Amino acid sequence: MGPTPIPPLRGVRVVSLAVNLPGPLACARLMSLGAEVCKVEPPSGDPLRTVAPGWYAELTAGQEVVTIDLKRVEGRAELDRRLSGADVLLTSMRPSALVRLGLLSLVERHGLVLVEIVGYDGDRADEAGHDLTYQAAWGTLDPPSMPLVPLVDLLGGERAVSATLAGIRRRQLGEPCAHERVVLDDAAAAASAGVRHGLTGSGDVLGGGSAAYGLYPSADGYVAVAAIEPHFGERLAVSIGATRDELEAELASETSAHWEALGRALDIPIVAVHQPGAAMARPVAITASAAASGAASGLV
């Protein structure tokens, strides 16, 4: 067994002013890569802690969490002190608030990487938005159902990680201060590509247009069948059925567990559909290996 790998961001210190989802998601990833994180919250706290305390605890585990009122002179002085030993400042506020609080001058004074998460850019930079409105604007909603996954927030968090790495590299190349802006509306546009290009919309190949890729009732619930590649499709056709009618009839005859076990045995992607909130009842860890394999909204 070889030596333990050195965390790639060991020694990197991040101060985050970001609340809600994109920022905390990014900080959890950065911590998993070895960074030290100080999470600065306003006196009112992070709304995420109120609405989803379990997720908040998961994302902030191992971080130093402090309360600082940046509207007070004493609070800005305390932030200044903390930034003197930092490498990265992560924010999720409107650009006008960044200026109003004097944060740009602090970034310049301490030679920091600034990663700024915003909703929009350009003329709309100070416009309010959240995951739901970004998705609505880019056609990734199916009304009246609400989205189960805050897709744009998740993508925004991952983009903030990439922006942090890019900013650190730019500083290594000689830039005294690196400013990276993550625009959530841009992330929403990227997320909509599957629909825009005819891949995941209703009736498209990954939107119900292929019998080998879809959701089917089982004897006790539903199963997800994802035999999109030819070799998977051939095994599916031989072992269960080739047409939608054949698959519906056969899959309804046994339990989801039966089909999931058969899928594993025959190397066909078939998985039981778990109810929201009950899926995979096990703790989720944001690990360095998970971050390496690839993987929020709130503007104040």
C-alpha positions in Angstrom: 0.0 0.0 0.0 1.5 3.3 -1.1 1.8 6.5 0.9 -1.3 8.6 1.8 -1.9 11.1 -1.0 -1.3 14.7 -0.1 -4.5 16.7 -0.2 -4.1 19.0 -3.2 -5.4 22.1 -1.4 -3.5 21.5 1.9 -2.5 24.9 3.3 -5.1 26.9 1.3 -7.3 29.0 3.5 -10.8 30.0 2.4 -13.1 32.6 4.1 -16.7 32.3 2.9 -19.4 34.8 3.3 -21.8 32.7 1.2 -25.1 31.4 2.6 -27.8 29.2 1.3 -26.6 26.5 -1.2 -23.9 27.3 -3.9 -21.3 28.7 -1.5 -21.6 26.0 1.2 -21.6 23.3 -1.4 -18.4 24.7 -2.9 -16.8 25.0 0.5 -17.6 21.4 1.4 -15.9 20.3 -1.8 -12.9 22.6 -1.2 -12.5 21.1 2.3 -12.6 17.6 0.9 -9.6 18.6 -1.2 -7.7 19.8 1.9 -8.6 23.5 2.2 -9.3 25.1 5.6 -12.6 26.9 5.6 -13.9 29.7 7.8 -17.6 30.3 7.3 -18.7 33.8 8.2 -22.4 34.2 8.8 -24.5 37.3 9.6 -26.2 37.6 12.9 -29.4 36.1 11.4 -27.5 33.0 10.5 -27.6 30.9 7.3 -31.1 30.3 6.1 -30.0 26.8 5.1 -29.6 25.9 8.7 -33.2 26.7 9.4 -34.8 25.0 6.5 -32.5 22.0 6.1 -30.4 21.6 9.3 -29.2 18.1 8.4 -27.8 19.3 5.0 -26.3 22.4 6.7 -24.5 20.2 9.2 -23.3 17.9 6.4 -21.9 20.8 4.4 -20.3 22.7 7.3 -18.7 19.7 9.1 -15.1 20.5 10.1 -15.4 24.2 9.3 -14.9 27.1 11.6 -18.3 28.9 11.7 -18.3 32.5 13.1 -20.9 35.2 13.3 -19.8 38.7 12.1 -22.0 41.7 11.4 -20.5 43.2 8.3 -22.8 46.2 8.6 -20.8 47.4 11.7 -17.4 48.9 11.6 -16.2 46.4 14.2 -17.5 43.5 12.1 -15.6 44.7 9.0 -12.5 45.0 11.1 -12.8 41.4 12.3 -13.3 40.2 8.7 -10.2 42.2 7.7 -8.2 40.4 10.4 -9.4 37.0 9.2 -8.6 37.8 5.6 -5.0 38.7 6.5 -4.3 35.0 6.7 -6.5 33.8 3.9 -6.0 32.9 0.3 -9.6 32.9 -1.0 -12.7 34.9 -0.3 -15.9 33.4 -1.5 -19.1 35.5 -1.7 -22.7 35.1 -2.9 -24.1 38.6 -2.8 -25.1 41.2 -5.3 -22.2 43.1 -6.8 -23.5 46.4 -5.4 -23.3 44.8 -1.9 -19.7 43.8 -2.5 -18.8 47.4 -3.2 -20.9 48.8 -0.5 -19.2 46.7 2.2 -15.7 47.6 0.9 -14.8 44.0 0.1 -13.0 44.7 -3.2 -10.5 46.9 -1.4 -9.9 44.1 1.2 -9.3 41.6 -1.6 -6.8 43.9 -3.2 -5.1 44.7 0.1 -4.6 41.1 1.1 -3.9 39.8 -2.5 -6.7 37.3 -2.4 -8.5 35.2 -4.9 -12.1 36.5 -5.0 -14.7 33.9 -6.1 -18.0 35.8 -6.6 -21.2 33.8 -7.0 -23.9 36.0 -8.6 -27.3 35.4 -10.2 -26.8 37.4 -13.3 -24.0 39.3 -15.1 -23.9 42.6 -17.0 -26.9 44.9 -16.8 -28.9 42.4 -14.8 -26.1 41.9 -12.2 -28.2 43.2 -9.3 -31.3 41.4 -10.2 -32.6 38.9 -7.7 -33.0 35.2 -8.5 -33.0 31.7 -7.1 -32.6 28.2 -8.5 -36.3 27.9 -9.4 -36.3 31.2 -11.4 -33.1 30.3 -13.2 -34.6 26.9 -14.2 -37.9 28.5 -15.2 -36.1 30.9 -17.6 -34.2 28.1 -19.3 -36.9 25.6 -19.7 -35.8 22.8 -17.4 -39.1 22.7 -15.3 -42.2 20.6 -15.9 -45.1 22.5 -14.3 -46.9 22.2 -12.1 -44.3 19.8 -10.5 -41.6 21.4 -8.4 -38.0 20.3 -9.1 -36.7 17.7 -6.6 -33.1 18.7 -7.2 -31.8 22.3 -7.0 -29.9 21.8 -10.2 -28.6 25.3 -10.8 -27.4 25.6 -7.2 -25.5 22.3 -7.4 -23.9 23.3 -10.7 -23.1 26.7 -9.3 -21.3 25.2 -6.4 -19.2 23.0 -8.6 -18.4 26.0 -10.9 -17.3 27.9 -7.8 -14.9 25.1 -7.0 -13.5 25.3 -10.5 -13.3 29.0 -10.2 -11.4 28.7 -7.0 -8.8 26.4 -8.6 -8.5 28.7 -11.6 -8.0 31.7 -9.3 -5.3 30.0 -7.3 -3.5 29.0 -10.5 -3.7 32.6 -11.8 -2.2 33.9 -8.6 0.6 31.3 -8.9 1.2 32.7 -12.4 1.8 36.2 -10.9 -1.6 37.9 -10.7 -1.7 39.7 -7.3 -5.5 39.4 -7.1 -7.6 37.0 -9.1 -11.3 37.7 -9.5 -13.5 34.9 -10.7 -17.3 35.3 -11.2 -19.7 32.4 -11.2 -23.0 33.3 -12.8 -25.9 31.0 -11.9 -27.9 32.0 -14.9 -25.0 30.8 -17.1 -25.1 27.5 -15.1 -28.8 27.2 -15.8 -28.2 27.8 -19.5 -25.6 25.0 -19.6 -28.0 22.7 -17.7 -30.7 23.2 -20.3 -28.5 21.9 -23.2 -30.0 18.4 -23.0 -33.5 19.9 -23.6 -32.3 22.5 -26.2 -30.5 19.9 -28.2 -33.3 17.3 -28.3 -31.8 14.8 -25.9 -33.8 14.9 -22.7 -37.1 16.7 -23.6 -40.4 14.8 -23.6 -40.3 12.1 -26.3 -36.5 12.5 -26.8 -34.2 9.6 -26.5 -33.6 10.2 -22.8 -37.0 11.7 -22.3 -39.2 8.6 -22.9 -38.6 8.1 -26.6 -36.6 4.9 -26.1 -38.2 1.8 -24.6 -34.8 0.8 -23.3 -34.5 4.0 -21.2 -37.3 4.8 -18.9 -39.3 4.2 -15.7 -41.6 1.1 -15.5 -44.0 -0.2 -12.8 -42.9 -3.3 -11.0 -45.0 -5.5 -8.7 -44.3 -3.2 -5.7 -43.1 0.1 -7.1 -41.1 1.3 -10.1 -37.7 0.5 -11.7 -35.4 2.6 -13.8 -34.1 0.9 -16.9 -31.2 2.6 -18.6 -30.1 0.1 -21.3 -29.3 2.8 -23.8 -26.1 1.3 -25.3 -26.5 -1.6 -27.8 -24.9 -4.3 -25.7 -27.1 -3.4 -22.7 -30.2 -3.2 -25.0 -29.5 -6.7 -26.5 -29.2 -8.2 -23.0 -32.5 -6.5 -22.0 -34.3 -7.7 -25.1 -33.2 -11.3 -24.5 -33.7 -11.5 -20.8 -36.8 -9.3 -20.2 -38.2 -7.8 -23.4 -37.5 -5.6 -26.4 -40.6 -3.5 -26.9 -42.3 -1.1 -24.5 -45.3 -3.4 -24.2 -43.1 -6.5 -23.5 -41.1 -4.6 -20.9 -44.2 -3.2 -19.2 -45.8 -6.6 -18.9 -42.7 -8.5 -17.7 -41.4 -5.9 -15.3 -44.8 -5.6 -13.6 -44.7 -9.3 -12.8 -41.9 -9.2 -10.2 -40.7 -6.9 -7.4 -38.2 -4.0 -7.9 -35.6 -5.9 -5.8 -36.0 -8.9 -8.2 -35.2 -6.8 -11.2 -32.4 -4.9 -9.6 -30.8 -8.2 -8.6 -31.2 -9.5 -12.2 -29.7 -6.4 -13.6 -26.6 -6.8 -11.5 -26.3 -10.5 -12.4 -26.7 -9.8 -16.2 -24.9 -6.4 -16.2 -27.9 -4.4 -17.2 -28.5 -0.9 -15.6 -31.8 -1.6 -13.7 -32.4 0.1 -10.3 -35.3 0.3 -8.0 -36.9 3.8 -7.8 -36.7 5.0 -4.2 -39.2 7.5 -2.8 -37.9 11.0 -2.4 -36.2 11.4 1.0 -36.0 7.7 1.6 -33.4 6.8 -1.0 -30.3 5.0 0.0 -30.7 5.4 3.8 -27.0 5.9 4.5 -24.8 8.9 5.4 -23.4 10.9 2.5 -19.8 12.0 2.7 -18.3 14.6 0.5 -14.9 13.1 0.1 -11.8 14.0 -1.9 -12.3 10.9 -4.1 -15.9 11.9 -4.8 -14.7 15.4 -5.7 -12.0 14.0 -8.0 -14.5 11.7 -9.8 -16.6 14.6 -10.9 -19.6 16.0 -9.1 -26.0 27.2 -4.4 -28.8 30.2 -4.6 -29.2 33.0 -2.4 -28.1 36.5 -3.1 -28.2 39.1 -0.3 
